[in-house]
Amino acid sequence: MPTNYITLTRQELYYMVWSEPMSSLANTFGTSDVALAKRCRAADVPIPYSDTGARKTAGQEPPACTAQHK
């Protein structure tokens, strides 16, 4: 079991998740996209849907990361 944990703030995780595809980011962390999505839900970070790339192309913005995690 690896013990090289990465500590990110909620804001850092939000920007990472919304800046590149979940599968690519999950590979960077050495985990699956499903496990990464679970961590995002646990930290109350909204995750992009599969059509997010098309929405960005159309000029739509991702949801704001405003809720405070306690």
Predicted model as a PDB file, atoms N, CA, C, CB and O in Angstrom, pLDDT in the B-factor column:
MODEL        1                                                                  
ATOM      1  N   MET A   1       0.842  -1.176   0.000  1.00 54.00           N  
ATOM      2  CA  MET A   1       0.000   0.000   0.000  1.00 54.00           C  
ATOM      3  C   MET A   1       0.890   1.243   0.000  1.00 54.00           C  
ATOM      4  CB  MET A   1      -0.959  -0.004   1.220  1.00 54.00           C  
ATOM      5  O   MET A   1       1.716   1.410   0.897  1.00 54.00           O  
ATOM      6  N   PRO A   2       0.728   2.120  -1.004  1.00 60.00           N  
ATOM      7  CA  PRO A   2       1.587   3.301  -1.056  1.00 60.00           C  
ATOM      8  C   PRO A   2       1.283   4.283   0.075  1.00 60.00           C  
ATOM      9  CB  PRO A   2       1.431   3.998  -2.399  1.00 60.00           C  
ATOM     10  O   PRO A   2       0.135   4.431   0.495  1.00 60.00           O  
ATOM     11  N   THR A   3       2.310   4.935   0.550  1.00 66.00           N  
ATOM     12  CA  THR A   3       2.133   5.902   1.625  1.00 66.00           C  
ATOM     13  C   THR A   3       2.543   7.307   1.196  1.00 66.00           C  
ATOM     14  CB  THR A   3       2.933   5.480   2.843  1.00 66.00           C  
ATOM     15  O   THR A   3       2.778   8.168   2.044  1.00 66.00           O  
ATOM     16  N   ASN A   4       2.629   7.543  -0.084  1.00 70.00           N  
ATOM     17  CA  ASN A   4       3.003   8.863  -0.578  1.00 70.00           C  
ATOM     18  C   ASN A   4       1.735   9.678  -0.858  1.00 70.00           C  
ATOM     19  CB  ASN A   4       3.881   8.745  -1.861  1.00 70.00           C  
ATOM     20  O   ASN A   4       1.319   9.830  -2.006  1.00 70.00           O  
ATOM     21  N   TYR A   5       1.135  10.196   0.209  1.00 77.00           N  
ATOM     22  CA  TYR A   5      -0.112  10.932   0.106  1.00 77.00           C  
ATOM     23  C   TYR A   5       0.137  12.342  -0.414  1.00 77.00           C  
ATOM     24  CB  TYR A   5      -0.817  10.981   1.460  1.00 77.00           C  
ATOM     25  O   TYR A   5       1.190  12.932  -0.172  1.00 77.00           O  
ATOM     26  N   ILE A   6      -0.839  12.865  -1.123  1.00 79.00           N  
ATOM     27  CA  ILE A   6      -0.788  14.231  -1.624  1.00 79.00           C  
ATOM     28  C   ILE A   6      -1.845  15.028  -0.880  1.00 79.00           C  
ATOM     29  CB  ILE A   6      -1.014  14.290  -3.177  1.00 79.00           C  
ATOM     30  O   ILE A   6      -2.999  14.609  -0.796  1.00 79.00           O  
ATOM     31  N   THR A   7      -1.460  16.163  -0.344  1.00 85.00           N  
ATOM     32  CA  THR A   7      -2.403  17.019   0.350  1.00 85.00           C  
ATOM     33  C   THR A   7      -2.695  18.226  -0.525  1.00 85.00           C  
ATOM     34  CB  THR A   7      -1.857  17.451   1.735  1.00 85.00           C  
ATOM     35  O   THR A   7      -1.791  18.970  -0.904  1.00 85.00           O  
ATOM     36  N   LEU A   8      -3.976  18.410  -0.840  1.00 87.00           N  
ATOM     37  CA  LEU A   8      -4.414  19.537  -1.652  1.00 87.00           C  
ATOM     38  C   LEU A   8      -5.510  20.283  -0.913  1.00 87.00           C  
ATOM     39  CB  LEU A   8      -4.909  19.066  -3.042  1.00 87.00           C  
ATOM     40  O   LEU A   8      -6.279  19.688  -0.157  1.00 87.00           O  
ATOM     41  N   THR A   9      -5.576  21.580  -1.132  1.00 91.00           N  
ATOM     42  CA  THR A   9      -6.718  22.316  -0.612  1.00 91.00           C  
ATOM     43  C   THR A   9      -7.901  22.023  -1.524  1.00 91.00           C  
ATOM     44  CB  THR A   9      -6.426  23.857  -0.526  1.00 91.00           C  
ATOM     45  O   THR A   9      -7.734  21.525  -2.637  1.00 91.00           O  
ATOM     46  N   ARG A  10      -9.084  22.334  -1.043  1.00 91.00           N  
ATOM     47  CA  ARG A  10     -10.292  22.131  -1.840  1.00 91.00           C  
ATOM     48  C   ARG A  10     -10.219  22.965  -3.119  1.00 91.00           C  
ATOM     49  CB  ARG A  10     -11.557  22.500  -1.023  1.00 91.00           C  
ATOM     50  O   ARG A  10     -10.599  22.496  -4.192  1.00 91.00           O  
ATOM     51  N   GLN A  11      -9.735  24.186  -3.006  1.00 91.00           N  
ATOM     52  CA  GLN A  11      -9.611  25.084  -4.157  1.00 91.00           C  
ATOM     53  C   GLN A  11      -8.627  24.516  -5.186  1.00 91.00           C  
ATOM     54  CB  GLN A  11      -9.154  26.487  -3.698  1.00 91.00           C  
ATOM     55  O   GLN A  11      -8.898  24.560  -6.385  1.00 91.00           O  
ATOM     56  N   GLU A  12      -7.496  23.987  -4.732  1.00 92.00           N  
ATOM     57  CA  GLU A  12      -6.512  23.387  -5.638  1.00 92.00           C  
ATOM     58  C   GLU A  12      -7.115  22.198  -6.374  1.00 92.00           C  
ATOM     59  CB  GLU A  12      -5.257  22.950  -4.862  1.00 92.00           C  
ATOM     60  O   GLU A  12      -6.932  22.051  -7.582  1.00 92.00           O  
ATOM     61  N   LEU A  13      -7.837  21.348  -5.642  1.00 91.00           N  
ATOM     62  CA  LEU A  13      -8.465  20.189  -6.265  1.00 91.00           C  
ATOM     63  C   LEU A  13      -9.486  20.635  -7.304  1.00 91.00           C  
ATOM     64  CB  LEU A  13      -9.135  19.299  -5.204  1.00 91.00           C  
ATOM     65  O   LEU A  13      -9.556  20.060  -8.391  1.00 91.00           O  
ATOM     66  N   TYR A  14     -10.272  21.650  -6.980  1.00 90.00           N  
ATOM     67  CA  TYR A  14     -11.272  22.180  -7.915  1.00 90.00           C  
ATOM     68  C   TYR A  14     -10.603  22.615  -9.222  1.00 90.00           C  
ATOM     69  CB  TYR A  14     -12.035  23.372  -7.280  1.00 90.00           C  
ATOM     70  O   TYR A  14     -11.029  22.212 -10.305  1.00 90.00           O  
ATOM     71  N   TYR A  15      -9.561  23.435  -9.117  1.00 90.00           N  
ATOM     72  CA  TYR A  15      -8.901  23.923 -10.332  1.00 90.00           C  
ATOM     73  C   TYR A  15      -8.255  22.802 -11.129  1.00 90.00           C  
ATOM     74  CB  TYR A  15      -7.855  24.957  -9.975  1.00 90.00           C  
ATOM     75  O   TYR A  15      -8.261  22.841 -12.360  1.00 90.00           O  
ATOM     76  N   MET A  16      -7.706  21.817 -10.462  1.00 91.00           N  
ATOM     77  CA  MET A  16      -7.090  20.690 -11.171  1.00 91.00           C  
ATOM     78  C   MET A  16      -8.146  19.875 -11.922  1.00 91.00           C  
ATOM     79  CB  MET A  16      -6.326  19.785 -10.181  1.00 91.00           C  
ATOM     80  O   MET A  16      -7.949  19.495 -13.076  1.00 91.00           O  
ATOM     81  N   VAL A  17      -9.277  19.614 -11.241  1.00 87.00           N  
ATOM     82  CA  VAL A  17     -10.337  18.801 -11.843  1.00 87.00           C  
ATOM     83  C   VAL A  17     -10.949  19.496 -13.053  1.00 87.00           C  
ATOM     84  CB  VAL A  17     -11.424  18.497 -10.812  1.00 87.00           C  
ATOM     85  O   VAL A  17     -11.295  18.840 -14.037  1.00 87.00           O  
ATOM     86  N   TRP A  18     -11.086  20.820 -12.987  1.00 86.00           N  
ATOM     87  CA  TRP A  18     -11.718  21.553 -14.080  1.00 86.00           C  
ATOM     88  C   TRP A  18     -10.725  21.983 -15.152  1.00 86.00           C  
ATOM     89  CB  TRP A  18     -12.430  22.765 -13.538  1.00 86.00           C  
ATOM     90  O   TRP A  18     -11.140  22.551 -16.163  1.00 86.00           O  
ATOM     91  N   SER A  19      -9.434  21.735 -14.972  1.00 85.00           N  
ATOM     92  CA  SER A  19      -8.457  22.157 -15.970  1.00 85.00           C  
ATOM     93  C   SER A  19      -8.058  21.039 -16.933  1.00 85.00           C  
ATOM     94  CB  SER A  19      -7.230  22.684 -15.282  1.00 85.00           C  
ATOM     95  O   SER A  19      -7.538  21.314 -18.014  1.00 85.00           O  
ATOM     96  N   GLU A  20      -8.292  19.799 -16.558  1.00 85.00           N  
ATOM     97  CA  GLU A  20      -7.955  18.685 -17.447  1.00 85.00           C  
ATOM     98  C   GLU A  20      -8.919  17.529 -17.227  1.00 85.00           C  
ATOM     99  CB  GLU A  20      -6.500  18.221 -17.219  1.00 85.00           C  
ATOM    100  O   GLU A  20      -9.591  17.476 -16.196  1.00 85.00           O  
ATOM    101  N   PRO A  21      -8.998  16.604 -18.175  1.00 84.00           N  
ATOM    102  CA  PRO A  21      -9.933  15.477 -18.041  1.00 84.00           C  
ATOM    103  C   PRO A  21      -9.659  14.651 -16.784  1.00 84.00           C  
ATOM    104  CB  PRO A  21      -9.852  14.578 -19.275  1.00 84.00           C  
ATOM    105  O   PRO A  21      -8.514  14.479 -16.367  1.00 84.00           O  
ATOM    106  N   MET A  22     -10.742  14.149 -16.198  1.00 84.00           N  
ATOM    107  CA  MET A  22     -10.636  13.358 -14.965  1.00 84.00           C  
ATOM    108  C   MET A  22      -9.722  12.156 -15.141  1.00 84.00           C  
ATOM    109  CB  MET A  22     -12.015  12.893 -14.517  1.00 84.00           C  
ATOM    110  O   MET A  22      -8.925  11.855 -14.253  1.00 84.00           O  
ATOM    111  N   SER A  23      -9.823  11.460 -16.274  1.00 86.00           N  
ATOM    112  CA  SER A  23      -8.996  10.268 -16.481  1.00 86.00           C  
ATOM    113  C   SER A  23      -7.517  10.630 -16.526  1.00 86.00           C  
ATOM    114  CB  SER A  23      -9.401   9.554 -17.777  1.00 86.00           C  
ATOM    115  O   SER A  23      -6.683   9.893 -15.999  1.00 86.00           O  
ATOM    116  N   SER A  24      -7.189  11.745 -17.143  1.00 88.00           N  
ATOM    117  CA  SER A  24      -5.799  12.186 -17.214  1.00 88.00           C  
ATOM    118  C   SER A  24      -5.274  12.577 -15.833  1.00 88.00           C  
ATOM    119  CB  SER A  24      -5.664  13.366 -18.184  1.00 88.00           C  
ATOM    120  O   SER A  24      -4.159  12.214 -15.457  1.00 88.00           O  
ATOM    121  N   LEU A  25      -6.081  13.312 -15.091  1.00 89.00           N  
ATOM    122  CA  LEU A  25      -5.689  13.726 -13.749  1.00 89.00           C  
ATOM    123  C   LEU A  25      -5.560  12.524 -12.814  1.00 89.00           C  
ATOM    124  CB  LEU A  25      -6.702  14.724 -13.186  1.00 89.00           C  
ATOM    125  O   LEU A  25      -4.655  12.471 -11.982  1.00 89.00           O  
ATOM    126  N   ALA A  26      -6.467  11.564 -12.957  1.00 90.00           N  
ATOM    127  CA  ALA A  26      -6.400  10.356 -12.142  1.00 90.00           C  
ATOM    128  C   ALA A  26      -5.107   9.592 -12.409  1.00 90.00           C  
ATOM    129  CB  ALA A  26      -7.611   9.459 -12.415  1.00 90.00           C  
ATOM    130  O   ALA A  26      -4.490   9.077 -11.477  1.00 90.00           O  
ATOM    131  N   ASN A  27      -4.694   9.515 -13.670  1.00 92.00           N  
ATOM    132  CA  ASN A  27      -3.427   8.860 -13.994  1.00 92.00           C  
ATOM    133  C   ASN A  27      -2.260   9.589 -13.345  1.00 92.00           C  
ATOM    134  CB  ASN A  27      -3.228   8.793 -15.513  1.00 92.00           C  
ATOM    135  O   ASN A  27      -1.311   8.953 -12.887  1.00 92.00           O  
ATOM    136  N   THR A  28      -2.319  10.909 -13.301  1.00 91.00           N  
ATOM    137  CA  THR A  28      -1.270  11.697 -12.652  1.00 91.00           C  
ATOM    138  C   THR A  28      -1.151  11.333 -11.174  1.00 91.00           C  
ATOM    139  CB  THR A  28      -1.554  13.200 -12.804  1.00 91.00           C  
ATOM    140  O   THR A  28      -0.048  11.249 -10.632  1.00 91.00           O  
ATOM    141  N   PHE A  29      -2.297  11.118 -10.528  1.00 89.00           N  
ATOM    142  CA  PHE A  29      -2.311  10.754  -9.114  1.00 89.00           C  
ATOM    143  C   PHE A  29      -2.118   9.264  -8.877  1.00 89.00           C  
ATOM    144  CB  PHE A  29      -3.600  11.192  -8.493  1.00 89.00           C  
ATOM    145  O   PHE A  29      -1.959   8.840  -7.733  1.00 89.00           O  
ATOM    146  N   GLY A  30      -2.128   8.461  -9.939  1.00 89.00           N  
ATOM    147  CA  GLY A  30      -1.962   7.022  -9.784  1.00 89.00           C  
ATOM    148  C   GLY A  30      -3.199   6.335  -9.237  1.00 89.00           C  
ATOM    149  O   GLY A  30      -3.094   5.377  -8.471  1.00 89.00           O  
ATOM    150  N   THR A  31      -4.369   6.820  -9.625  1.00 90.00           N  
ATOM    151  CA  THR A  31      -5.629   6.255  -9.155  1.00 90.00           C  
ATOM    152  C   THR A  31      -6.611   6.200 -10.324  1.00 90.00           C  
ATOM    153  CB  THR A  31      -6.214   7.091  -7.974  1.00 90.00           C  
ATOM    154  O   THR A  31      -6.257   6.553 -11.449  1.00 90.00           O  
ATOM    155  N   SER A  32      -7.819   5.767 -10.068  1.00 92.00           N  
ATOM    156  CA  SER A  32      -8.827   5.715 -11.128  1.00 92.00           C  
ATOM    157  C   SER A  32      -9.668   6.987 -11.118  1.00 92.00           C  
ATOM    158  CB  SER A  32      -9.731   4.473 -10.962  1.00 92.00           C  
ATOM    159  O   SER A  32      -9.704   7.715 -10.126  1.00 92.00           O  
ATOM    160  N   ASP A  33     -10.345   7.244 -12.242  1.00 88.00           N  
ATOM    161  CA  ASP A  33     -11.210   8.413 -12.299  1.00 88.00           C  
ATOM    162  C   ASP A  33     -12.392   8.273 -11.340  1.00 88.00           C  
ATOM    163  CB  ASP A  33     -11.711   8.629 -13.726  1.00 88.00           C  
ATOM    164  O   ASP A  33     -12.900   9.272 -10.831  1.00 88.00           O  
ATOM    165  N   VAL A  34     -12.825   7.052 -11.096  1.00 91.00           N  
ATOM    166  CA  VAL A  34     -13.919   6.817 -10.144  1.00 91.00           C  
ATOM    167  C   VAL A  34     -13.462   7.172  -8.727  1.00 91.00           C  
ATOM    168  CB  VAL A  34     -14.397   5.335 -10.205  1.00 91.00           C  
ATOM    169  O   VAL A  34     -14.203   7.820  -7.987  1.00 91.00           O  
ATOM    170  N   ALA A  35     -12.266   6.761  -8.344  1.00 92.00           N  
ATOM    171  CA  ALA A  35     -11.737   7.080  -7.013  1.00 92.00           C  
ATOM    172  C   ALA A  35     -11.545   8.588  -6.862  1.00 92.00           C  
ATOM    173  CB  ALA A  35     -10.398   6.343  -6.768  1.00 92.00           C  
ATOM    174  O   ALA A  35     -11.814   9.149  -5.799  1.00 92.00           O  
ATOM    175  N   LEU A  36     -11.082   9.239  -7.922  1.00 91.00           N  
ATOM    176  CA  LEU A  36     -10.909  10.688  -7.884  1.00 91.00           C  
ATOM    177  C   LEU A  36     -12.257  11.387  -7.738  1.00 91.00           C  
ATOM    178  CB  LEU A  36     -10.190  11.178  -9.151  1.00 91.00           C  
ATOM    179  O   LEU A  36     -12.370  12.358  -6.989  1.00 91.00           O  
ATOM    180  N   ALA A  37     -13.270  10.912  -8.436  1.00 91.00           N  
ATOM    181  CA  ALA A  37     -14.615  11.484  -8.324  1.00 91.00           C  
ATOM    182  C   ALA A  37     -15.149  11.321  -6.904  1.00 91.00           C  
ATOM    183  CB  ALA A  37     -15.575  10.818  -9.335  1.00 91.00           C  
ATOM    184  O   ALA A  37     -15.811  12.222  -6.388  1.00 91.00           O  
ATOM    185  N   LYS A  38     -14.872  10.187  -6.268  1.00 93.00           N  
ATOM    186  CA  LYS A  38     -15.307   9.969  -4.881  1.00 93.00           C  
ATOM    187  C   LYS A  38     -14.640  10.963  -3.941  1.00 93.00           C  
ATOM    188  CB  LYS A  38     -14.991   8.529  -4.436  1.00 93.00           C  
ATOM    189  O   LYS A  38     -15.284  11.495  -3.037  1.00 93.00           O  
ATOM    190  N   ARG A  39     -13.362  11.213  -4.149  1.00 91.00           N  
ATOM    191  CA  ARG A  39     -12.645  12.184  -3.306  1.00 91.00           C  
ATOM    192  C   ARG A  39     -13.212  13.581  -3.504  1.00 91.00           C  
ATOM    193  CB  ARG A  39     -11.133  12.176  -3.624  1.00 91.00           C  
ATOM    194  O   ARG A  39     -13.328  14.357  -2.555  1.00 91.00           O  
ATOM    195  N   CYS A  40     -13.566  13.894  -4.751  1.00 92.00           N  
ATOM    196  CA  CYS A  40     -14.169  15.206  -5.032  1.00 92.00           C  
ATOM    197  C   CYS A  40     -15.508  15.347  -4.324  1.00 92.00           C  
ATOM    198  CB  CYS A  40     -14.352  15.407  -6.548  1.00 92.00           C  
ATOM    199  O   CYS A  40     -15.794  16.389  -3.733  1.00 92.00           O  
ATOM    200  N   ARG A  41     -16.328  14.304  -4.380  1.00 92.00           N  
ATOM    201  CA  ARG A  41     -17.623  14.354  -3.695  1.00 92.00           C  
ATOM    202  C   ARG A  41     -17.427  14.507  -2.188  1.00 92.00           C  
ATOM    203  CB  ARG A  41     -18.447  13.084  -4.000  1.00 92.00           C  
ATOM    204  O   ARG A  41     -18.170  15.242  -1.538  1.00 92.00           O  
ATOM    205  N   ALA A  42     -16.442  13.823  -1.636  1.00 92.00           N  
ATOM    206  CA  ALA A  42     -16.168  13.908  -0.201  1.00 92.00           C  
ATOM    207  C   ALA A  42     -15.725  15.321   0.194  1.00 92.00           C  
ATOM    208  CB  ALA A  42     -15.091  12.885   0.198  1.00 92.00           C  
ATOM    209  O   ALA A  42     -16.002  15.772   1.306  1.00 92.00           O  
ATOM    210  N   ALA A  43     -15.042  16.009  -0.710  1.00 90.00           N  
ATOM    211  CA  ALA A  43     -14.570  17.374  -0.439  1.00 90.00           C  
ATOM    212  C   ALA A  43     -15.551  18.425  -0.933  1.00 90.00           C  
ATOM    213  CB  ALA A  43     -13.213  17.599  -1.088  1.00 90.00           C  
ATOM    214  O   ALA A  43     -15.264  19.621  -0.869  1.00 90.00           O  
ATOM    215  N   ASP A  44     -16.717  17.985  -1.428  1.00 91.00           N  
ATOM    216  CA  ASP A  44     -17.752  18.884  -1.945  1.00 91.00           C  
ATOM    217  C   ASP A  44     -17.235  19.727  -3.118  1.00 91.00           C  
ATOM    218  CB  ASP A  44     -18.259  19.803  -0.825  1.00 91.00           C  
ATOM    219  O   ASP A  44     -17.522  20.919  -3.222  1.00 91.00           O  
ATOM    220  N   VAL A  45     -16.466  19.073  -3.995  1.00 91.00           N  
ATOM    221  CA  VAL A  45     -15.958  19.715  -5.210  1.00 91.00           C  
ATOM    222  C   VAL A  45     -16.802  19.229  -6.377  1.00 91.00           C  
ATOM    223  CB  VAL A  45     -14.433  19.399  -5.442  1.00 91.00           C  
ATOM    224  O   VAL A  45     -16.875  18.024  -6.617  1.00 91.00           O  
ATOM    225  N   PRO A  46     -17.452  20.149  -7.120  1.00 88.00           N  
ATOM    226  CA  PRO A  46     -18.245  19.721  -8.271  1.00 88.00           C  
ATOM    227  C   PRO A  46     -17.336  19.129  -9.346  1.00 88.00           C  
ATOM    228  CB  PRO A  46     -19.058  20.904  -8.845  1.00 88.00           C  
ATOM    229  O   PRO A  46     -16.245  19.640  -9.598  1.00 88.00           O  
ATOM    230  N   ILE A  47     -17.795  18.048  -9.975  1.00 86.00           N  
ATOM    231  CA  ILE A  47     -16.976  17.413 -11.009  1.00 86.00           C  
ATOM    232  C   ILE A  47     -17.593  17.663 -12.383  1.00 86.00           C  
ATOM    233  CB  ILE A  47     -16.835  15.889 -10.744  1.00 86.00           C  
ATOM    234  O   ILE A  47     -18.814  17.761 -12.510  1.00 86.00           O  
ATOM    235  N   PRO A  48     -16.754  17.765 -13.404  1.00 79.00           N  
ATOM    236  CA  PRO A  48     -17.269  18.014 -14.753  1.00 79.00           C  
ATOM    237  C   PRO A  48     -17.967  16.778 -15.318  1.00 79.00           C  
ATOM    238  CB  PRO A  48     -16.130  18.445 -15.685  1.00 79.00           C  
ATOM    239  O   PRO A  48     -17.582  15.642 -15.041  1.00 79.00           O  
ATOM    240  N   TYR A  49     -18.983  17.027 -16.100  1.00 74.00           N  
ATOM    241  CA  TYR A  49     -19.665  15.947 -16.805  1.00 74.00           C  
ATOM    242  C   TYR A  49     -18.952  15.683 -18.115  1.00 74.00           C  
ATOM    243  CB  TYR A  49     -21.153  16.291 -17.051  1.00 74.00           C  
ATOM    244  O   TYR A  49     -18.038  16.420 -18.484  1.00 74.00           O  
ATOM    245  N   SER A  50     -19.358  14.642 -18.823  1.00 66.00           N  
ATOM    246  CA  SER A  50     -18.667  14.254 -20.048  1.00 66.00           C  
ATOM    247  C   SER A  50     -18.777  15.302 -21.154  1.00 66.00           C  
ATOM    248  CB  SER A  50     -19.214  12.943 -20.543  1.00 66.00           C  
ATOM    249  O   SER A  50     -17.943  15.316 -22.059  1.00 66.00           O  
ATOM    250  N   ASP A  51     -19.781  16.180 -21.107  1.00 61.00           N  
ATOM    251  CA  ASP A  51     -19.933  17.190 -22.152  1.00 61.00           C  
ATOM    252  C   ASP A  51     -19.295  18.526 -21.779  1.00 61.00           C  
ATOM    253  CB  ASP A  51     -21.398  17.397 -22.453  1.00 61.00           C  
ATOM    254  O   ASP A  51     -19.573  19.535 -22.427  1.00 61.00           O  
ATOM    255  N   THR A  52     -18.459  18.558 -20.764  1.00 60.00           N  
ATOM    256  CA  THR A  52     -17.861  19.794 -20.299  1.00 60.00           C  
ATOM    257  C   THR A  52     -16.999  20.448 -21.371  1.00 60.00           C  
ATOM    258  CB  THR A  52     -17.037  19.535 -19.062  1.00 60.00           C  
ATOM    259  O   THR A  52     -17.009  21.671 -21.508  1.00 60.00           O  
ATOM    260  N   GLY A  53     -16.257  19.655 -22.129  1.00 61.00           N  
ATOM    261  CA  GLY A  53     -15.424  20.218 -23.197  1.00 61.00           C  
ATOM    262  C   GLY A  53     -16.262  20.953 -24.227  1.00 61.00           C  
ATOM    263  O   GLY A  53     -15.882  22.029 -24.688  1.00 61.00           O  
ATOM    264  N   ALA A  54     -17.391  20.381 -24.587  1.00 58.00           N  
ATOM    265  CA  ALA A  54     -18.285  21.028 -25.551  1.00 58.00           C  
ATOM    266  C   ALA A  54     -18.881  22.299 -24.956  1.00 58.00           C  
ATOM    267  CB  ALA A  54     -19.408  20.063 -25.983  1.00 58.00           C  
ATOM    268  O   ALA A  54     -19.057  23.293 -25.660  1.00 58.00           O  
ATOM    269  N   ARG A  55     -19.188  22.269 -23.675  1.00 62.00           N  
ATOM    270  CA  ARG A  55     -19.744  23.463 -23.033  1.00 62.00           C  
ATOM    271  C   ARG A  55     -18.719  24.584 -22.981  1.00 62.00           C  
ATOM    272  CB  ARG A  55     -20.230  23.134 -21.620  1.00 62.00           C  
ATOM    273  O   ARG A  55     -19.068  25.743 -23.211  1.00 62.00           O  
ATOM    274  N   LYS A  56     -17.451  24.265 -22.681  1.00 66.00           N  
ATOM    275  CA  LYS A  56     -16.406  25.284 -22.669  1.00 66.00           C  
ATOM    276  C   LYS A  56     -16.244  25.890 -24.052  1.00 66.00           C  
ATOM    277  CB  LYS A  56     -15.073  24.692 -22.186  1.00 66.00           C  
ATOM    278  O   LYS A  56     -16.074  27.101 -24.189  1.00 66.00           O  
ATOM    279  N   THR A  57     -16.298  25.043 -25.085  1.00 66.00           N  
ATOM    280  CA  THR A  57     -16.182  25.527 -26.458  1.00 66.00           C  
ATOM    281  C   THR A  57     -17.327  26.486 -26.782  1.00 66.00           C  
ATOM    282  CB  THR A  57     -16.173  24.346 -27.450  1.00 66.00           C  
ATOM    283  O   THR A  57     -17.140  27.450 -27.525  1.00 66.00           O  
ATOM    284  N   ALA A  58     -18.501  26.225 -26.229  1.00 65.00           N  
ATOM    285  CA  ALA A  58     -19.667  27.068 -26.472  1.00 65.00           C  
ATOM    286  C   ALA A  58     -19.656  28.334 -25.611  1.00 65.00           C  
ATOM    287  CB  ALA A  58     -20.938  26.279 -26.209  1.00 65.00           C  
ATOM    288  O   ALA A  58     -20.557  29.166 -25.726  1.00 65.00           O  
ATOM    289  N   GLY A  59     -18.651  28.486 -24.757  1.00 73.00           N  
ATOM    290  CA  GLY A  59     -18.530  29.694 -23.959  1.00 73.00           C  
ATOM    291  C   GLY A  59     -19.173  29.641 -22.591  1.00 73.00           C  
ATOM    292  O   GLY A  59     -19.248  30.664 -21.910  1.00 73.00           O  
ATOM    293  N   GLN A  60     -19.637  28.482 -22.172  1.00 69.00           N  
ATOM    294  CA  GLN A  60     -20.248  28.366 -20.843  1.00 69.00           C  
ATOM    295  C   GLN A  60     -19.157  28.192 -19.794  1.00 69.00           C  
ATOM    296  CB  GLN A  60     -21.250  27.176 -20.792  1.00 69.00           C  
ATOM    297  O   GLN A  60     -18.116  27.593 -20.062  1.00 69.00           O  
ATOM    298  N   GLU A  61     -19.404  28.715 -18.609  1.00 71.00           N  
ATOM    299  CA  GLU A  61     -18.446  28.642 -17.508  1.00 71.00           C  
ATOM    300  C   GLU A  61     -18.770  27.474 -16.581  1.00 71.00           C  
ATOM    301  CB  GLU A  61     -18.436  29.956 -16.719  1.00 71.00           C  
ATOM    302  O   GLU A  61     -19.940  27.120 -16.433  1.00 71.00           O  
ATOM    303  N   PRO A  62     -17.761  26.867 -15.952  1.00 64.00           N  
ATOM    304  CA  PRO A  62     -18.025  25.820 -14.954  1.00 64.00           C  
ATOM    305  C   PRO A  62     -18.632  26.434 -13.704  1.00 64.00           C  
ATOM    306  CB  PRO A  62     -16.726  25.054 -14.598  1.00 64.00           C  
ATOM    307  O   PRO A  62     -18.528  27.643 -13.498  1.00 64.00           O  
ATOM    308  N   PRO A  63     -19.265  25.621 -12.866  1.00 65.00           N  
ATOM    309  CA  PRO A  63     -19.837  26.166 -11.624  1.00 65.00           C  
ATOM    310  C   PRO A  63     -18.741  26.732 -10.729  1.00 65.00           C  
ATOM    311  CB  PRO A  63     -20.628  25.078 -10.867  1.00 65.00           C  
ATOM    312  O   PRO A  63     -17.634  26.198 -10.671  1.00 65.00           O  
ATOM    313  N   ALA A  64     -19.058  27.801 -10.044  1.00 65.00           N  
ATOM    314  CA  ALA A  64     -18.090  28.457  -9.168  1.00 65.00           C  
ATOM    315  C   ALA A  64     -17.825  27.606  -7.930  1.00 65.00           C  
ATOM    316  CB  ALA A  64     -18.591  29.852  -8.759  1.00 65.00           C  
ATOM    317  O   ALA A  64     -18.715  26.914  -7.435  1.00 65.00           O  
ATOM    318  N   CYS A  65     -16.625  27.666  -7.451  1.00 61.00           N  
ATOM    319  CA  CYS A  65     -16.237  26.941  -6.241  1.00 61.00           C  
ATOM    320  C   CYS A  65     -16.362  27.917  -5.079  1.00 61.00           C  
ATOM    321  CB  CYS A  65     -14.769  26.351  -6.350  1.00 61.00           C  
ATOM    322  O   CYS A  65     -15.370  28.501  -4.643  1.00 61.00           O  
ATOM    323  N   THR A  66     -17.591  28.092  -4.575  1.00 58.00           N  
ATOM    324  CA  THR A  66     -17.818  29.102  -3.544  1.00 58.00           C  
ATOM    325  C   THR A  66     -18.168  28.512  -2.189  1.00 58.00           C  
ATOM    326  CB  THR A  66     -18.909  30.026  -3.975  1.00 58.00           C  
ATOM    327  O   THR A  66     -17.912  29.148  -1.167  1.00 58.00           O  
ATOM    328  N   ALA A  67     -18.745  27.316  -2.147  1.00 53.00           N  
ATOM    329  CA  ALA A  67     -19.167  26.731  -0.868  1.00 53.00           C  
ATOM    330  C   ALA A  67     -17.947  26.428  -0.006  1.00 53.00           C  
ATOM    331  CB  ALA A  67     -19.998  25.441  -1.099  1.00 53.00           C  
ATOM    332  O   ALA A  67     -16.943  25.908  -0.492  1.00 53.00           O  
ATOM    333  N   GLN A  68     -18.045  26.754   1.259  1.00 55.00           N  
ATOM    334  CA  GLN A  68     -16.954  26.495   2.182  1.00 55.00           C  
ATOM    335  C   GLN A  68     -17.074  25.082   2.732  1.00 55.00           C  
ATOM    336  CB  GLN A  68     -16.947  27.527   3.325  1.00 55.00           C  
ATOM    337  O   GLN A  68     -18.140  24.681   3.197  1.00 55.00           O  
ATOM    338  N   HIS A  69     -15.994  24.336   2.679  1.00 51.00           N  
ATOM    339  CA  HIS A  69     -15.975  22.977   3.200  1.00 51.00           C  
ATOM    340  C   HIS A  69     -15.570  23.026   4.661  1.00 51.00           C  
ATOM    341  CB  HIS A  69     -15.011  22.071   2.383  1.00 51.00           C  
ATOM    342  O   HIS A  69     -14.562  23.640   5.010  1.00 51.00           O  
ATOM    343  N   LYS A  70     -16.343  22.387   5.509  1.00 46.00           N  
ATOM    344  CA  LYS A  70     -16.059  22.431   6.952  1.00 46.00           C  
ATOM    345  C   LYS A  70     -15.418  21.161   7.405  1.00 46.00           C  
ATOM    346  CB  LYS A  70     -17.323  22.679   7.753  1.00 46.00           C  
ATOM    347  O   LYS A  70     -15.106  21.015   8.587  1.00 46.00           O  
TER     348      LYS A  70                                                      
ENDMDL                                                                          
END                                                                             
